[in-house]
Amino acid sequence: MGVVMFIMMSGKPPFGGRTNKEIIENVLKGSYSFNTPVWAEISAEAKDLISQLLERQADLRITAEEAYHHPWVNL
């Protein structure tokens, strides 16, 4: 869900790379950023929700119910 939301907001996938190997390495590391110009227009609440959805550790990742009740969803 976090990957889909990231793409919907920015038009690009969160885990980039020049090769498939590099992309897979970035996925495994959970390496993404909000440092491109498009993110300057995205609210802090939206970025927070995406970050929680992209949490690499499943036990720390936000649940669907928690995402539903996130402040950005309820704006």
Contacts in CASP RR format, 6 or more apart in sequence:
PFRMAT RR
TARGET T0000
AUTHOR 0000-0000-0000
METHOD contacts of the structure
MODEL  1
MGVVMFIMMSGKPPFGGRTNKEIIENVLKGSYSFNTPVWAEISAEAKDLI
SQLLERQADLRITAEEAYHHPWVNL
1 53 0 8 1.000
1 64 0 8 1.000
1 67 0 8 1.000
2 14 0 8 1.000
2 50 0 8 1.000
2 53 0 8 1.000
2 54 0 8 1.000
3 13 0 8 1.000
3 14 0 8 1.000
3 15 0 8 1.000
3 54 0 8 1.000
5 49 0 8 1.000
5 50 0 8 1.000
5 53 0 8 1.000
6 12 0 8 1.000
6 13 0 8 1.000
6 14 0 8 1.000
6 32 0 8 1.000
6 50 0 8 1.000
6 54 0 8 1.000
7 13 0 8 1.000
7 14 0 8 1.000
9 38 0 8 1.000
9 39 0 8 1.000
9 42 0 8 1.000
9 46 0 8 1.000
9 50 0 8 1.000
10 36 0 8 1.000
10 38 0 8 1.000
10 39 0 8 1.000
10 42 0 8 1.000
11 38 0 8 1.000
12 36 0 8 1.000
14 32 0 8 1.000
14 50 0 8 1.000
14 54 0 8 1.000
15 23 0 8 1.000
15 26 0 8 1.000
15 27 0 8 1.000
15 30 0 8 1.000
15 31 0 8 1.000
15 32 0 8 1.000
16 22 0 8 1.000
16 23 0 8 1.000
16 26 0 8 1.000
16 32 0 8 1.000
17 23 0 8 1.000
17 26 0 8 1.000
25 31 0 8 1.000
26 32 0 8 1.000
29 56 0 8 1.000
30 54 0 8 1.000
30 56 0 8 1.000
32 54 0 8 1.000
34 42 0 8 1.000
34 47 0 8 1.000
39 47 0 8 1.000
43 72 0 8 1.000
45 70 0 8 1.000
45 71 0 8 1.000
45 72 0 8 1.000
45 75 0 8 1.000
46 72 0 8 1.000
48 70 0 8 1.000
48 72 0 8 1.000
49 62 0 8 1.000
49 67 0 8 1.000
49 70 0 8 1.000
49 72 0 8 1.000
49 73 0 8 1.000
52 61 0 8 1.000
52 62 0 8 1.000
52 66 0 8 1.000
52 67 0 8 1.000
52 70 0 8 1.000
53 61 0 8 1.000
53 62 0 8 1.000
53 67 0 8 1.000
55 61 0 8 1.000
55 62 0 8 1.000
62 70 0 8 1.000
67 73 0 8 1.000
END
